[in-house]
Amino acid sequence: MLRGKTVLLGVSGSIAAYKTAYLASALKKLNADVHVLMTKNATNFINPITFETLTGNKCLVDTFDRNFEFNVEHVSLAKQADVVMIAPASANVIGKLAHGIADDMLTTTVMACKCRKFIAPAMNTNMFENPVVQDNLEILRGYGYEIITPAVGYLACGDTGAGKMPEPALLLEYILRDTAYEKDMEGLNVLVTAGPTQEPVDPVRYITNHSTGKMGYAIAQVCMRRGANVTLVSGPSMLEPPQFIDFVPVTTAKEMFNQVTERSADQNIIIKAAAVADYRPKNISSEKVKKKDGEMALEMERTDDILAWLGSHKRPGQFLCGFSMETENVLENSRKKLRKKNVDMIAANSLKTEGAGFGGDTNVITIITEDGEVSLDKMTKEEAASKLLDRIMERYN
Ligand SMILES: Cc1cc2nc3c(=O)[nH]c(=O)nc-3n(C[C@H](O)[C@H](O)[C@H](O)COP(=O)(O)O)c2cc1C
């Protein structure tokens, strides 16, 4: 995902420095070219060899190191960089950068960088709340740095409060949002539905399906990374909601219907990836569940058809994509759905195809539009999401 991208990680003298090793490793696994710059004080907390082993690149500490191929290293790295993240950023480094002091490799290189720069402050709460630090952060914001709000929690010094460096997964998401994709969906409002719904039978039991939400969450995440303003309306899922989106949790088909229809008018693109239960028990109470010969008999009624409602209320220029999960006649049934429900695109997947459907990390989808169909190979749900969005963006407008 980050192939061809150069990421500079700046590490300064904070106990949180060890967490940056996880970040460096995660970036490398996504094929980024990762270069770590450490302050001399940071080497008291974590050894440069750790970063060198994880990234395959020399970890730079000393501006005047003579042991390198000739080029002015801080300038050449600064020119290569697509994104810089200083994590952890000590109060000292924040102060230096805010006031133009470039007296080591980290501060010198960062000052020569023209790309996007993130600062993840990490320090004791009293230090973080000190007006000097807050003023310096404000100055850096004014120079175009993005300051990542520290987490609140138990700090290594024994205090509890603001100042904790956020977890590497969140720092990674800042980098991916900035760097992983072209921003071809900038400014578009996209609503995605995901997950199953749960239909209560009585106060204890419910009916649901095997959807985990993975496909819909991947779509929402890729839309966000491509610059869209994303609303994710999700049924119950074990997944962490993606960062930087508007997350709307729901339980029943009715709640999902209400949340989607309420927001639909403002959306440019709507993608229904949720596996909404088609039916729900009619009588939701223990007494009303009829029992015949020890067996439970449930009277069922249809739930609202969200896709059909969206198709019949489509705004001019709005793009509507639905998913269709079939066990047989996948293409024929999906094409019928496309016309009957007035949608622009159906992503069809068969529950019988290996590597497709609920739960797994891969999918095999066929993208069906009025003018034809394209079958994608088996790929990760994120890759499938990206290909689907390419097709939507070709047709949108
Ligand atoms: C155990 C220990 C933990 C520290 N943790 C932090 C910290 O989280 N944040 C911070 O700003 N300074 C912290 N400091 C103080 C800095 O290391 C010190 O201000 C140092 O001069 C920073 O140098 P640098 O900015 O060049 O890396 C810590 C010091 C020690 C001894």
The ligand as a MOL file (V3000), in Angstrom:
LIG
                    3D

  0  0  0     0  0            999 V3000
M  V30 BEGIN CTAB
M  V30 COUNTS 31 33 0 0 0
M  V30 BEGIN ATOM
M  V30 1 C 13.0030 8.2080 32.0570 0
M  V30 2 C 12.7940 9.4920 31.3130 0
M  V30 3 C 11.6350 9.6510 30.5830 0
M  V30 4 C 11.3950 10.8270 29.8990 0
M  V30 5 N 10.2330 10.9690 29.1750 0
M  V30 6 C 10.0020 12.1130 28.5320 0
M  V30 7 C 8.8200 12.2620 27.7810 0
M  V30 8 O 7.9670 11.3670 27.6860 0
M  V30 9 N 8.6250 13.4300 27.1210 0
M  V30 10 C 9.5220 14.4590 27.1780 0
M  V30 11 O 9.2730 15.5000 26.5550 0
M  V30 12 N 10.6580 14.3170 27.8730 0
M  V30 13 C 10.9320 13.1830 28.5340 0
M  V30 14 N 12.0870 13.0530 29.2500 0
M  V30 15 C 13.0490 14.1640 29.2630 0
M  V30 16 C 13.7830 14.2590 27.9630 0
M  V30 17 O 14.4360 13.0320 27.6630 0
M  V30 18 C 14.7730 15.4040 28.0010 0
M  V30 19 O 14.0420 16.6220 28.0310 0
M  V30 20 C 15.7390 15.4010 26.8470 0
M  V30 21 O 16.5560 16.5330 26.9300 0
M  V30 22 C 15.0220 15.4120 25.5120 0
M  V30 23 O 15.9670 15.3400 24.4900 0
M  V30 24 P 15.6000 15.2760 22.9750 0
M  V30 25 O 14.4410 16.1440 22.7840 0
M  V30 26 O 16.7940 15.7630 22.2460 0
M  V30 27 O 15.3180 13.8520 22.6540 0
M  V30 28 C 12.3550 11.8730 29.9220 0
M  V30 29 C 13.5220 11.6810 30.6440 0
M  V30 30 C 13.7510 10.5060 31.3280 0
M  V30 31 C 15.0350 10.3330 32.0800 0
M  V30 END ATOM
M  V30 BEGIN BOND
M  V30 1 1 1 2
M  V30 2 1 2 3
M  V30 3 2 2 30
M  V30 4 2 3 4
M  V30 5 1 4 5
M  V30 6 1 4 28
M  V30 7 2 5 6
M  V30 8 1 6 7
M  V30 9 1 6 13
M  V30 10 2 7 8
M  V30 11 1 7 9
M  V30 12 1 9 10
M  V30 13 2 10 11
M  V30 14 1 10 12
M  V30 15 2 12 13
M  V30 16 1 13 14
M  V30 17 1 14 15
M  V30 18 1 14 28
M  V30 19 1 15 16
M  V30 20 1 16 17
M  V30 21 1 16 18
M  V30 22 1 18 19
M  V30 23 1 18 20
M  V30 24 1 20 21
M  V30 25 1 20 22
M  V30 26 1 22 23
M  V30 27 1 23 24
M  V30 28 2 24 25
M  V30 29 1 24 26
M  V30 30 1 24 27
M  V30 31 2 28 29
M  V30 32 1 29 30
M  V30 33 1 30 31
M  V30 END BOND
M  V30 END CTAB
M  END
